[in-house]
């Protein structure tokens, strides 16, 4: 009996997560890096920049996940 966890393909879900995070950055970048005149706009820009920082941290953590060891198909 093989381990069910080792047979899971992890690259496809990580690719989907990566595309979703890139979409978040694309949406937040315009709002985060334009000039704002009101306090509400400044707070929104600040939160957009922190969201982009959080996406970068998530990407950094995912890049450091250990790769699954190659296994021989029997």
DRENSETI-163877 format. One record per atom (N, C-alpha, C, CB): residue in one letter; x, y, z. Coordinates in steps of 0.02 Angstrom, whole numbers, padded with zeros to 5 digits, always signed. Glycine has a CB too. Layout:
BEGIN
AXYZ;...
This chain:
BEGIN
X+00042-00059+00000;X+00000+00000+00000;X+00045+00062+00000;X-00048+00000+00061;X+00032+00107-00045;X+00074+00167-00049;X+00043+00223-00008;X+00082+00189-00123;X+00085+00270+00009;X+00062+00328+00048;X+00022+00374+00002;X+00122+00366+00079;X-00039+00390+00021;X-00082+00431-00022;X-00056+00502-00029;X-00153+00433+00006;X-00022+00527+00022;X+00005+00595+00019;X+00061+00600-00031;X+00029+00617+00087;X+00102+00549-00038;X+00158+00553-00085;X+00136+00549-00157;X+00208+00497-00070;X+00075+00526-00171;X+00052+00521-00240;X+00017+00584-00263;X+00007+00461-00247;X+00011+00634-00221;X-00023+00696-00239;X+00023+00740-00281;X-00048+00734-00176;X-00002+00765-00337;X+00037+00810-00379;X+00030+00880-00351;X+00013+00808-00455;X+00086+00910-00328;X+00084+00974-00293;X+00098+01033-00340;X+00135+00974-00237;X+00126+01020-00398;X+00145+01076-00442;X+00085+01113-00471;X+00189+01050-00497;X+00034+01079-00490;X-00025+01112-00520;X-00060+01158-00470;X-00074+01060-00546;X-00075+01135-00408;X-00107+01181-00360;X-00063+01241-00343;X-00124+01144-00296;X+00003+01231-00338;X+00047+01287-00324;X+00048+01337-00382;X+00118+01262-00310;X+00043+01312-00443;X+00039+01357-00501;X-00025+01399-00501;X+00044+01317-00565;X-00080+01367-00482;X-00143+01404-00478;X-00140+01456-00422;X-00202+01355-00465;X-00111+01439-00366;X-00103+01487-00311;X-00059+01545-00334;X-00071+01453-00249;X-00005+01530-00370;X+00038+01583-00395;X+00002+01631-00443;X+00098+01552-00430;X-00038+01604-00487;X-00077+01647-00533;X-00127+01690-00495;X-00113+01604-00586;X-00159+01661-00445;X-00206+01699-00404;X-00170+01756-00367;X-00242+01653-00354;X-00111+01742-00340;X-00073+01795-00305;X-00051+01850-00354;X-00012+01765-00270;X-00033+01831-00415;X-00014+01881-00464;X-00074+01925-00482;X+00014+01848-00528;X-00133+01896-00485;X-00194+01935-00498;X-00207+01985-00442;X-00254+01888-00507;X-00196+01964-00380;X-00205+02009-00323;X-00157+02068-00328;X-00195+01971-00257;X-00094+02054-00344;X-00045+02108-00350;X-00064+02155-00406;X+00025+02079-00362;X-00088+02129-00462;X-00107+02172-00518;X-00165+02218-00500;X-00126+02130-00579;X-00213+02192-00461;X-00270+02233-00442;X-00249+02286-00391;X-00326+02189-00412;X-00206+02268-00344;X-00186+02313-00290;X-00134+02365-00311;X-00159+02273-00232;X-00095+02350-00363;X-00039+02394-00381;X-00063+02464-00402;X+00001+02364-00437;X-00116+02467-00441;X-00141+02532-00463;X-00163+02575-00404;X-00198+02523-00513;X-00199+02545-00359;X-00225+02582-00302;X-00170+02597-00251;X-00281+02543-00268;X-00122+02552-00245;X-00070+02561-00195;X-00017+02612-00212;X-00037+02496-00182;X-00006+02624-00276;X+00051+02666-00296;X+00030+02728-00335;X+00099+02627-00336;X-00031+02752-00326;X-00052+02815-00355;X-00059+02867-00299;X-00118+02808-00394;X-00057+02929-00317;X-00062+02983-00267;X-00134+02987-00242;X-00040+03051-00297;X-00142+02996-00176;X-00208+03002-00146;X-00211+03067-00107;X-00223+02941-00099;X-00266+03103-00114;X-00274+03167-00081;X-00313+03164-00015;X-00308+03215-00127;X-00353+03112-00007;X-00394+03108+00053;X-00365+03058+00102;X-00467+03088+00035;X-00386+03062+00164;X-00363+03016+00215;X-00385+02945+00198;X-00389+03036+00284;X-00447+02938+00175;X-00472+02872+00156;X-00430+02842+00099;X-00546+02876+00136;X-00412+02883+00051;X-00370+02859-00004;X-00301+02839+00020;X-00364+02912-00057;X-00273+02877+00065;X-00207+02860+00092;X-00209+02795+00131;X-00181+02916+00137;X-00262+02786+00171;X-00268+02723+00209;X-00278+02664+00161;X-00328+02727+00259;X-00319+02674+00110;X-00329+02621+00060;X-00264+02604+00024;X-00381+02642+00010;X-00224+02655+00007;X-00160+02643-00025;X-00112+02606+00020;X-00129+02709-00047;X-00112+02625+00084;X-00070+02591+00133;X-00089+02517+00138;X-00075+02625+00202;X-00154+02504+00142;X-00177+02435+00147;X-00162+02395+00084;X-00252+02432+00162;X-00166+02428+00026;X-00150+02394-00037;X-00075+02376-00039;X-00168+02439-00097;X-00032+02421-00016;X+00039+02406-00014;X+00055+02350+00035;X+00080+02468+00004;X+00021+02349+00092;X+00032+02294+00140;X+00007+02228+00113;X-00003+02310+00207;X-00047+02230+00073;X-00072+02169+00041;X-00020+02143-00008;X-00138+02183+00005;X+00011+02188-00047;X+00063+02167-00093;X+00122+02138-00054;X+00087+02227-00136;X+00140+02167+00003;X+00193+02140+00045;X+00175+02070+00070;X+00207+02185+00104;X+00112+02060+00089;X+00090+01994+00113;X+00094+01942+00057;X+00019+01998+00141;X+00075+01962-00003;X+00080+01916-00061;X+00153+01898-00073;X+00049+01949-00124;X+00198+01946-00067;X+00270+01931-00075;X+00294+01882-00022;X+00311+01996-00072;X+00271+01891+00040;X+00291+01845+00093;X+00263+01774+00081;X+00266+01871+00161;X+00202+01769+00057;X+00173+01704+00042;X+00213+01671-00014;X+00099+01710+00023;X+00229+01709-00066;X+00269+01682-00121;X+00338+01659-00098;X+00276+01733-00175;X+00368+01697-00053;X+00433+01679-00027;X+00429+01613+00011;X+00461+01734+00019;X+00377+01605+00052;X+00369+01543+00090;X+00355+01484+00044;X+00312+01551+00140;X+00315+01493-00007;X+00300+01438-00053;X+00362+01418-00091;X+00243+01458-00101;X+00405+01466-00109;X+00467+01450-00144;X+00513+01408-00101;X+00502+01513-00165;X+00507+01413-00036;X+00551+01376+00009;X+00523+01309+00032;X+00568+01417+00068;X+00465+01289+00006;X+00438+01223+00023;X+00485+01171-00004;X+00366+01213-00007;X+00495+01118+00035;X+00540+01065+00009;X+00508+01029-00050;X+00557+01015+00064;X+00550+01016-00099;X+00525+00980-00158;X+00515+00907-00140;X+00575+00987-00218;X+00464+00876-00169;X+00455+00805-00156;X+00513+00765-00186;X+00386+00780-00185;X+00533+00713-00151;X+00588+00673-00177;X+00565+00632-00236;X+00617+00627-00121;X+00608+00625-00286;X+00588+00585-00344;X+00582+00512-00323;X+00639+00592-00402;X+00532+00479-00348;X+00522+00409-00330;X+00520+00368-00393;X+00457+00399-00288;X+00542+00308-00387;X+00543+00262-00444;X+00475+00230-00451;X+00598+00208-00436;X+00448+00232-00511;X+00383+00199-00523;X+00395+00124-00529;X+00349+00227-00588;X+00358+00086-00491;X+00367+00013-00493;X+00309-00020-00527;X+00375-00016-00423;
